[in-house]
Amino acid sequence: MDQDAWERLFETDGYAKYLASNRSGALRAMIQEAVLVAFSPDRHAEADSLLRLTPDVNDYQALMSKNFCELAARQEDAVRFLTETDFPALLDRANRLVKEHLPRRVSFGKVPLNDLHLICTIPDASVRDHSVLLDLNLAMDMTEDEIVRMLAHEFFHNYREMAVPHWLTDPFWKIFNSFEDEGCADLIDKGDHPETMYARVGASFEALFLDEYQNASRTLQKLDSLLVIYRADPVEGSYAPVDDLLLFNGHPTGYHMTRLIREAGLEGELIQVFDRPACFAELYNKAAAWKNARGGDEYVLSEEMLDYLYAVEE
């Protein structure tokens, strides 16, 4: 491909939205490498080797290149999938589903979410600029019901993004915001074994996710300890010790928290505070206390943490 062809690819709506970040240059280079290894006749041996590879959790290039190689090997299936799937119907089902997980006060009509872009990157989905970006290779491996639930998950992020106060930059508030955002969305589509989503990516991803999910109490306890240190010597902006606890963008810890809230019969209350991380943390504490009264061993956040989060939101 010449430079003009690359630019035409990157200027398509889906890739333009995907690349609209401070990592645009690195992502473009990785996509170019993935395309070349997947579709260049003189790199077939390398592509075959990638198809047999289980990428390491930190090797983003290998993960992306393998995904492109898998798509290259099933181009006819991809054309059939794109031709035969009724995507508007799936989007409509997803939009109706997500409304079951949002409070009535959310103004659905004022939140634009009209576009679905199927692109090839890594096996994942995301919302960018009120559009859903869904990896084509991943979508082809899912049932229509799974696609609907995944789209509803992404719709949830879109609606919530319009409601939360993004001007708040406190590191502790931000991590609980991520826990609530991903944990609530995961209630829509992850089921009893959320780690299996990452089995599609590789065993190392699945194992790391499962470890974080099963040790959510450990993460929450660390946050309590870090708050004591931070308040004695606060810093402006991000705080690396807190940032380091946000693995998988908060999915494992957040989902552990929201599943516990649902188990305690508090999901209705969770929906009402879907955009209030301080209320979410307090609701988690209620669920943890409920579980512990029945023989559980869940970590209960300190009152200092709850007071701190509420103070940030005031």
C-alpha positions, 0 to 999 in steps of 0.5 A: 500500500502506498501512502495515499492508500494508508491515508484513505484507510485511516480517514474512514469514519471508524478508524478516524474515531479510533485514532483520535487519541494522544496515541494516534501515531503509535496506533497507526504504526501498529495497524500498518504492521498488522496489515502488512504481516496479515496480507503480504504474500512474502510474510505468510510464514510470519502470519502462520506463526502469529496464528499459533501464538498466545500473545503476552498481556503486554504485547499489544502489537502481537495481539493486534497482528494476530487479530488481523491474521485471523481476519485475513484467513476468514475474509469470505466469512467476514463478507457474508457476516457483513452482508447478512447481519441486520445491524440496525435491528441489533442496535435497536435491541441494544438501545432498548436493553440499556434503558433497563439499566439506567434511571428514568431521569436520563434524557435518552433523546439528547444523547446521540449514538447513531453509528456502529463501526466495524473495524479490525484492531484488537478483540474489543469494543469501545465508544468514541465520539458517541459511536460504537467501535466493534472489532469485526473479528470479535463480532464474527465469533459472537451470537446475535444476543451476545452482540446486543449485550455488548452493544448495550454495554457500550451504550451504557458508557455513552449515556453515563459519559453525558451525566458524570462531572468530568471536571473532577480530577481527584485520583481516588474519585476517578478510580471509583468512577471507573469501577462504577462505570465498568462494573455497571456496564459489565452487569449487562453482558458479562455473566458469571464468568467475566474472565472468559471474555479475555480467553479470546485474547489469550490465557495470560489476559484471562489469568490476570483478569481473574486474579484481579477479580478474585482479589478485589478486596485487596485492591480496595484495601490498598486504596484505603491505605493509599488515601492515608498517605495521600492526604498527608502529602497530596499531589496535583493531578494523577497519582501513580500508586492509585493509577497502578491499581486500575487494571483493565480500566477497572473492569475486574474490581468494578464488576466484583463490586456491582455483582455483590451489590446485585447479590445483596438486592440493591441493584435498583438503588445502584441504577439510581446512582449510576453517575455518583461514585461516592454513592456507589462506594457507600452502596458497595459497603452496604452490600459487603456488610450484608455479605459478611453478616452471612459468613462472607469476607468482603473488604468494607471501605473506611468511613474516611474514604466515603467522606473523602469521595463525598467531599470531592463531589460537593 
